Amino acid sequence: MSDSWSTAPSPCVDICKYKRQGRCVGCTMTKAEKDAFPQSGSAEMKRDFILRVVERVSLERNPAFWAMAYRRKCAKEGVPCPLDEAGPDA
């Protein structure tokens, strides 16, 4: 598994406004999910977590907006964006 997953930042894109069922309008995560992101977890744990968020964003929001914001966050943090490896739907 690539290093981009092990260095991946949280899928939170720093909008943090909660509406529908306590989910953030930017990333679709709840406050509990944001706290549960495995900061020091394995690359596999982070990949699974992020891919679940990608799936939910694709169903509930504009996935292109979230993906653009997440890529910008990765660039700002100076880490490779794991979405570039996740495939064309991410």
C-alpha positions in Angstrom: 0.0 0.0 0.0 1.2 3.4 -0.9 2.7 6.0 1.5 0.0 8.4 0.5 -2.5 6.5 2.6 -0.3 6.4 5.7 0.3 10.2 5.5 -3.3 11.1 4.5 -4.9 13.9 6.5 -8.4 13.7 7.9 -11.1 13.9 5.2 -12.4 17.0 7.0 -12.1 19.9 4.6 -12.4 22.6 7.4 -16.0 23.8 6.7 -17.4 22.2 9.9 -21.0 23.3 9.7 -23.4 20.6 10.9 -26.8 20.1 9.5 -28.6 16.9 8.4 -28.5 14.3 11.1 -25.4 16.0 12.6 -23.3 15.6 9.5 -21.0 18.3 8.3 -22.0 20.0 5.0 -18.4 19.9 3.8 -17.3 16.3 4.4 -20.5 14.5 5.6 -18.8 13.3 8.8 -20.2 13.6 12.3 -18.2 15.1 15.1 -17.7 11.6 16.5 -16.3 10.4 13.1 -14.0 13.4 12.9 -12.7 12.5 16.3 -12.4 8.8 15.3 -10.1 9.4 12.3 -7.1 7.3 12.9 -4.4 10.0 13.0 -1.7 7.5 13.8 -3.5 4.4 12.4 -2.3 2.2 9.7 -2.5 3.1 6.1 -5.2 0.5 5.6 -7.3 1.9 8.4 -7.0 5.4 6.9 -7.8 4.1 3.4 -10.9 2.4 4.6 -12.1 5.4 6.6 -11.5 7.8 3.7 -13.1 5.6 1.1 -16.2 5.3 3.3 -16.3 9.1 3.4 -15.8 9.3 -0.4 -18.7 6.9 -0.9 -21.0 8.9 1.3 -20.0 12.2 -0.2 -20.8 10.8 -3.7 -24.3 10.0 -2.5 -25.1 13.1 -0.4 -23.1 16.0 -1.8 -21.2 17.3 -4.8 -18.2 14.9 -4.8 -16.2 17.2 -7.1 -16.2 20.0 -4.5 -15.1 17.8 -1.7 -12.4 16.1 -3.8 -11.0 19.5 -4.9 -11.0 20.8 -1.3 -9.4 17.6 0.0 -6.7 17.7 -2.7 -6.0 21.4 -1.7 -5.7 20.3 1.9 -3.2 17.6 1.1 -1.2 20.0 -1.0 -1.2 22.6 1.8 0.0 19.9 4.3 2.7 18.8 1.8 1.5 15.2 1.5 0.5 13.2 -1.6 -3.2 13.0 -2.0 -4.5 9.4 -1.7 -7.4 10.3 -4.0 -5.0 10.2 -6.9 -4.6 6.4 -6.2 -8.2 5.7 -5.3 -9.4 5.7 -8.8 -11.5 8.0 -11.1 -14.6 8.0 -8.8 -12.8 9.6 -5.9 
